[in-house]
């Protein structure tokens, strides 16, 4: 009887020790992944700052929606897709496709380009705030469609990005704070819950040291305007 009880205790202890070891291994792996994620974001941010390309500008100006509708990891402080394309896992790419289908009825190259082009028409009679909101949304759709594999950042997409950035640059705002204020003012989606998430995203983008908005100056983001 006592031998049986001892065997039960020993088995339980062994299971407990194995459980502790497994938890420790998972925590170590999680810490390693977190460290790698931070290093990856720091590298991408440094590249964005030192070698700013057109796609960096498009991504930065698309950030209000890109931050909340696209995810490249569980840590919302560090999101590689806020700096570059090609940072999403397969599951995350599928989520982007779902969002594009749900919000814009985009499901392929043709519908992506049609939707993006339609925003230029919307801006013809729009106010300053509406033009900023529309053009930022346009850049979000463009960048998300590239992430989804519907588009490439080829000459046509680059021309679209330049035109959208020019609309924002010519809207007489001089900082990321002014841009975000006008973005919120121009938001005509009438989605209260969505607005809460966007405001939270903007607060983070303005405050976080590693945010694209603090990596890339406003003038750098609108550089196509100043190069004319």
N, C-alpha and C positions, 0 to 999 in steps of 0.2 A: 504493500500500500504506500509506504513512505518512499520507496524507490520510484513508484509511478508518479507520485507528486513531485519528486525531485526532477524527474524527466520532463514534466510539464513546465516546471519553473525554468529549467535550463533551456527548453525550447522557446519559451516566452522571452527569456533574456536574449537569446540568440536572435530572435525576430526583432526585438527592440533595438539591439545593436546594429543589425542590418538596416533597419529603418532610419536610424540616426545617420549612418554612413551614407545612405541613399540621399537623404535630405541635404547633407553636407556637399555631396557631389553635385546635386542640382543647383545649390546656391553658388558653388564655385563656377559652374558652367554659366549660370545666369550673370555672374559678375564679369566673367570673361567676355560674354556677348555684349554686355553693357559697355565695357571698356572699348571693345572693338567698334561699337556703334558711335561712341563719342569721338574716337580717333578718326573714323570715317567722315563724320560730319565736320570735324575741324579741318580735315584735309580738303574737303569739297568747298568749305567756306573760304579757306585761304586761296584756293584756285579762283573762286568767284571774285574775290577782292583784287588779286594781283593780275589776273588775266581775264578781265570781264569780256564776255562774248554776248552776242545778241540774245541767245537762248537764256543766259543768266538774267538779262533785263526782263524778258518775257515772263520767266518764272517768278521773279520778284514781284512784278506788278500784278501777277495772278494770285498772289499769296492769300488774300482774304478768303477766297473759296478753296484754294488749293490746300490750305492748312487744315480745313475741317472736312473736306470731301475726299481727300486722298490721304492714305496712311502708309508710311513705310517703316512701321515698327510700333511697339507697345509704349515706348517712352515719347510722350508728346513734346518733351523739351528738345529731343534730338530726332529730327526727321530728314533723312538724306534727300528725299525727293524735293525738298524746298530749295535745293541748290543745283540739281542736275537731273537729267533724264536717266532712264535705265537703272533706277534704284529700287524698283518694286519687285516683290516676290510674286510668284504666279497667282497666289490667292488674292493678293492686293490688286493685281491687274484685273482680275475678274470682278472685283468690287468696283473698280473704276468704270468698267464697261456697264455694270448695272446702274451706276449713278448717271452715266451719260444717256442711257436708254430711258431711265425713269424721268430725269429732269429735262432732257432736250430731245428725246426721241432719236438719238444718234446711235447707229448700230454698224456703220461702215464708213468707208472713205467718202462716199457721195453725200450722205446725210451730215457728216461732220463738216465738210466744206460749205454745204448749203446753209447750215445753221450759223457758222462763223461769218460768212459773207452777209447774212441778213442783219447783223449788228451794225454794219456800216450804214445801211438804210435807216435803221432805227435812230442813228445819231444825227440824221439830217435836220430834224426839227426838235432836237433834244436840248435841254438846259445844260449848263456846265456840269452840274452834279450828275445828271443822267448820262452825259457822255463819258464821264469818268467811270461810273458804275458799269455802263455797257461795255466799254473798252476793256476794263479789267476782267469782266465776265467772259468777254470774247477771248482774251488771252488764257483764261482758265480753261475754256473749252478746247482751245488750240493745244495747250500743253497736256491736258488730260487725254486728248485724242491721240497724241503722240505716245503717251504712256500706254494707252490701250492697244497701240499697234495699228490704228486706223490711218494715221498720217506719219510722215517723216518730216524732219526739219530741213526740207529741201528748199529750192529757190522760191517756189510759190508760197510755202508756209512762212518763209523768212520775210517775204514782201508783206504778207498779212500782218506779221508781228511788227514790222517797222511802221506800217500805217496805223495800227492800233496804238502803238507807243507814241506816235506823233500826236494823235488825238489827245492823249492824256497830257503830254508835254506842253501842248498849246493851250491848255485849259487854265493857265495862270495860277497853278499851285506850286509852292516852292519847297515842300518838305513832305516826308512820309506822313506826318501828323495831319497836314492839310489834305493830303490825298485820301487818307482814311476817313476824315470827317466828311469830305465830299462823297466818298464811296457810300457811306451810310446814308447820307442825305438823298442820294440818287437811287437808293434801293427801293424799287417799286413792287417787290414780290409779295408784300403784305403777309409775310410769314413770321409771326411773332417769335415762335420757338427758334426758327432758323436765324432770326436777327440776334437773339441772345448768344447763340454759338458764334456768329460772325463777330460780334462785339468782343467776346472773350478771346477769339483768335487775334483780332487787331490789337487788343491790350497786350497780349503776349508778343506779337510781332514788333510792337513799339518798344517794349521793355527788355526783352531778352537780349543778352549780349551777343549770342550766337545767331540771332535772327538775321535772315537775308536783308532786312531793312536796316540793320546796324552794321552789316558787313558791306553793303553796297550803299553809297550815298545816293541821295535823290538825283543829283546831277548826273551821276554815272548811270542810273537806271533810265534816264531820259536822254542819253547821249546822242541818239540818232537825230534828235531835234537840234542839238548844238553843233553837230557836224555838217549841217546843211550850209 
